[in-house]
């Protein structure tokens, strides 16, 4: 297998340039899908890499739970990995599983806390209005999903801005943005080098919802005003509540809405900086997948050749 089995652990670094360039040169919808695909693919390859290193490196340890064929001396001669590498890989894989479990549980807790607001709100066709002076609004996924907005947020916005807010949250539900966010959070738990993509996807989903809201209300300036005003009042909202416009990248979102609508490219032009970064990220993803699969196939062939029936 050679040193190529280690490549999936470091190749996610090739995706770092696309994190910023995609949001600058791609439609947010295309940027979200591209970065999510790259992130999930590289995370799976990293997990496979750790598993292979753990299996090969610990196959000779007495009492290991692996089949006897995996500890055949011929396998050790053909795949000479050090025991410390295998042990460290299994420890890292255990940490990855723990981090993914913690991430998933945190996601479920946030959803449960957000859903608790609905206990005192009657079900209706429109948004669920919570009688709360704290300004917040969020899209709550489910079957069906619902939009929750507090009276404090509604009182802070005029009628047109409220329409932009509702359209923004409807876009989150329609695009199932909670799924791509969770996928990239889990991917970054597998490989920390993917965290730039996680942050970029979180931003691009907000921009995606902004663009859909601007199209729904027919005014980019109105949507920008709603985002900016909601951000000002949400600054004092209770922490932990998913706000319509929390402090952070809001100035970039407002600036983007005040500019022209982004071109609806599914893939950036090859001659552009984003196109070059996308090709580098795609090449890194392909190399990561090929090296991981090559290592897995090579290991299986070695075991089969070393332990004939």
N, C-alpha and C positions, 0 to 999 in steps of 0.2 A: 504493500500500500504506500509506503514511503511517507515523506513529509506532507504529501498532498492531502492527507486526511485531516491535517490541522487547518487547512485553508478556510473551511466554513466558519471557523471561529474568528478569523480576522477580516475576511472579505466584506462583512457588513460595513467596514469603513469606506468602501467604495460608494456607498449610498449617501454619504454625508452631503456632498455637493448638491444632490437633487433636492434635499430637504428645503433649502431656501430658494433655489432657482425655479423649482416647479411652481411654488406659490406666486412667483413674480411673473412667470411667462405662460402659465397654463390656466385654463378655466379651473376653478376650485373643484368641480366635480371630477374632471380628468386627473387632477393632481392627487385627490384623495384616493381614487381607485388605483392609480399607478403606485403611489407610495405604500398603500396597504398591501398590495400584491407582493411588492419587493420585500416588505418587512416580514410578512408571514412566511414566504418562501425561504428567506435566509434564516429565520428562527427555526424552522423545521430542519433545515440542513445542519444548523449548529447543534440541535438536540441529537440528531442522528450521529453526528461526529463524536459528541461526548459519550454516547452509548457504545459506539464502536471502540473507542479508546479504552473505555472501562472493561468491555468484554475481553479484548485482546490482552490488556495489561494485567488482568487478574485471573486469567484462565489457569495459570499454574499454581495459584494459591490453594493450599490444602483446605478442603472443606467448602470450596465455593459451590454455589447452587447450580452452576452451569453443567450441561451434559458432559460426559466423559470425553466425547469426541473433541470438544473445544480445548481440552488440555493436553491433547496428544503432542509429544515432542516435535513431530513434524510441523505442527502449526507454529510452535515457538521458533523453530529454525527459519521458517519462511516469513514470519511476521515478528521480528525481534523488537518488540516494544518493552520498555522497562516497567517493572511492577509499580514503581512510584507514580508513573504517568497514568496507569490504569486506575490506581487507587484514588489519585487526585481527581480524575475524570468522573469517577462514580460519586465522589463527594460533591463535585460541582453539579452533577446531574441531580443529586438529591436536593441541593440548594435551589436549583432551577424549578424542580417540582414544587418545593415549598413556596417559592416566590410566586409561582403561577397560582397556587391555591390561595395565597394571601390576597393577590390581586383580584381573583374571582370573588372571594368572600367580601372584600371591600366594595366591589361593584354591587353585589347583592344588598349589602347594608345601606348603601346610598339610595338604591331604588326603594328599599323598604322604608327608609326615613322619608323619602319624597312621597311615597304612596300613603304614608300615615296622615298626610295633610288632607287626603280625600275622605277620611272617615266622617268628617262633619260637613262635607259638601255633597249635596244631592246630585245624582247622575242626570246629565242632560246632553243634548246634541252639541252644544257649544263648549267653550272652555270652562273648566272647573274654576270658579272664583272662590278663593280662600279668604275669609275675613281676617286679614292680618295686616297690621300697619307696616310690617317689614316689606320692602319692595323686592319681589322676586318673580320669576317666570321660568318655567322649564317644560320640556316635552318628556312625558313619562311613558316609556314604551310598555307594551303589553298587548292584550287581546280583548278589546282594542286599545290602542294607545290613546292617551289623553293629554291635553294641554292644561297646565295648572298655572294660574296667575293670581297674585295677591291683590287685594284692594289697594294696598299701599303702592303697588306698581301702577295700577290703573289710574289712580289719582295723580300720579306724577306725569302722565302722558296725556296728550289731547286725543281726540277721537281718531284722527288720521294716523297718529303714531301708534295707537293701539292696534290698528289694522296691520301695520307693518310688523308689530311684535307677534301677533297671532300668526301671520303668514310665515314669519321666521321659524316659529316653533312647529308649525305644520310641515315645513320643509325638513326639519330634523326627523319627524316621524316618517314622512314619505321616503326619505333617503336612508332610513334605518341607520342613522349615524351612530347610535349607541353600539351597534355591532362592530363597525370598523374601529371605533375608539377602543373597545374592549380587546379586539384582535391585536391592535398595535401595542396596547399595554401589556398583553401577555407575551408578545414577541420581544418587547424590550426587557421583560423579566427573564426570558431565555438568554438573550445576549444584550448586555448593556450598550454595546456599540450601536444598537438600533434605537436608542432613546431620541436622537435628533429627529428620526422619522415619526416617532410617537407624537412629539410636540408639534411637528409640522402638520400631521394629520388632524390633531385637535384644532389647530388654527384653520386648516383648509375646510373642515366641516362647518365651522362658523361662517367662513366666507361663502361657502356653497349655499347655506341657508340665507345669508344676506342677499345674494344674487337672486335666489328664487323669490324672496320677499319683495325685492325691488321690482321684479317683473310682475308679481301679483298685484302690487298697489300702483304700479305704473309710474313710479318716481324713485330714482336713486337718491336724490337729495333728501326726500322725506325719510327714506329708510336710514340714511346716514344720521339724520337728526334724531330719529328714534333710538338708534344704537348709542349715540353720544349721551343723550339725556338719561337713558336707562343706566348707563355706566356711572353717571354722576350720582344717581340716587342709590344704586346698588352697592356703592362703596361702603355704605353703612348697614348693609344687610347682614343677617346672621351668617357666620362662616359655616361652610359645609353645604349650603343650599346651592344647587346649580342655577345660577342667575342668568338672565337673558343677556346681559352684557357686563361681565365682571371686569375689574381693572386688569390691565395687562396689554394684550395686542389691540385694544380698542382703537387707538389712534391710527394704526395701520389699516384696520377695517374701515374706519371712516374715510381715510384718504383714498382707499380703493373705491369706495362707493361714490365719492365725489369725482372720480376720474371716469374714463370711458369703460363700457362693459368689456370684460375680457373675451378674447377670441375663444370660440368653442373648439379647441384642438383636442383630439384624443391622444395625440402624440406630438411633442414639440418638434418644430422644424429642425432637421439635422444640423443646419449651419448655425443655429442659435446656441447660446451658452446652456440653456435648459436642455436642448437636444443632445449636446455633447455629454452633459451630466447624466441624462437619462440613459444614454448608450453605455456609459461607464458603469452605472448601477445595474443595468440589464446584463452586461458582461460579467460583473461580479456575481450576480445572482446565478447566472448560468454556470460559471466556473464553480461556485459553491455547490450547486446541485450535482454537477458532474463529478466533482471530487468526492462528495459524500456517497453517491451511488456507486462510483467506481470502487471505493474502499469497501462498501458493503458486499458488492458482488465478488471482489477479490477475496475477502475473508471467507465467504461461503465456498468459493472454489478451492481455496487452500484446505479448508476443513474436509471437503469431499475427497480431495486428492490424497490427503494424509491419512484418512481413515476409510479405506475402501470397504464396502460391504463384503 
